[in-house]
Amino acid sequence: MDSNGIYNNREIQYVAKGEPGYPKRLLHIPSPPKGIYYIGKLPREEAPSVAMVGARVCSEYGRKVAKTFGECLAKKGIQIISGMARGIDSIGQKGALDAGGQSFGVLGSGVDICYPKENLPLYNQLKKKGGILSELAPKIPPKSQHFPARNRIISGLSDLVLVIEAKEKSGTFITVDMALEQGKDVAVIPGRISDPFSKGCNELLKQGAYVVTSPEDIFDILSFPLDRKTDPFQMKEKTQYFLENKENIVYSCLDFYSKNLDDISNEVSMPVSEVLSILIKLELKGYIREIAKNNYVVNTENN
């Protein structure tokens, strides 16, 4: 590392605790990192930050919520902090970046290692439009013992932690516990009581976490200026203009939770063979997705 803090004279920089540029939010947490390695930028001190965390294997509903919240919060200038993990974390971060906002990935490895590997496009986006950071030196590989400590930095850099889908026993609770220890607010997206991905969320609600059903709720908690002109979760009324009548009927009974072919057939009172034919047409048109054999959801990319 040279006198300018550039690691190997390339893109990795380092700032030690006590030096100018060290994130002030981290000074107020238990066991603050001795220093931070980073590529790109560090979160701005003057801008509000929200950590988005949740299940690595998530439902289509969770994908939609994470994407929408990432986009809406980023458009308001709120920084999205997360761990670049599979599922909710990376979806929320990508939503923020695609909306033109900033997001920062806190890694459980050196910043020169992309983990998981399939998130390389997001990793490269974060380097250009936000930042990648870690307290671990370059070349240190991701190991399970690194991630709990990593999570304290995610919550430490944030003004609020938003949980979107978490099972009853979820690693997300490590981040939540650390946020509470740091005196940070915790907000939760509620879910159906029968959904395993919502059991952890609903348990947090019983323990007193903020209930959040729209990005505006986050703005309220952060005392941030509001704009209630649009509902980001309102599905587009495209079926009225582009779909035939029976296609419209079938499409209208679907949402972001998976629904089985037989249940759809019963709901719309059509034979299974006819419903299957319509579902194939809707999928070809990009309106729905088959996420498992004969199980369908609305395509979030079109809503």
C-alpha angles and dihedrals in degrees: 000000000000130000091273092059094250113145110226087345090281136097102306115096131185133206122186127214108271094029124110110269097033107135107264092208089065092056089071100053128089112267098006114203115268087229144341128238112204146172118209113358140336120236114279113253095218096051123081116247131206125192113217113200137161149115121349090211103044139171125252087255090057091048091052094048094047093048094047096046091046091053097043096046092045092051087058091054096257113145117230116220122191145135100258088240124154117277124009097010097055095037092056092046093049090049090054094049094045088053090056096257133121129263134176128209119211110202134206089216138042114305090244091066122079111212125210093029094217088065093066092115089054091044090055091046092052092051091056102036103029130346150283116222142174141162088224121093120249117279093028105131124227111269130175093245091059097061103069089054090045090055093060088061092050091054092037093059091048135080091206137014116221117199116204112183121341130172122233091267106035136156086227088080090068089063091044093051091050092048091053091047088053092050094248125148118252122208128186137200107226121226142186113297090230094055115096090208090061100047094089092045094050090049090054089051090055087053092057107269117152115270111232123188100158139018088256088069089060090050089053093051091048092042088238125159113271136223113187097173095112139033107224091199096055109115116233115258093228095127091071091064107027107033132072118242098263091042088053092051093052094043092049092060093056127084139160093296117082116259126193124235093242092050091050090049091052093046096052095035095233130128115268092241092055093045091049091053091051092047091054090053092048091050092050089051090052098245098116141020132218102223095176135004106307093347118119140187137176111273106251092203089068096046 
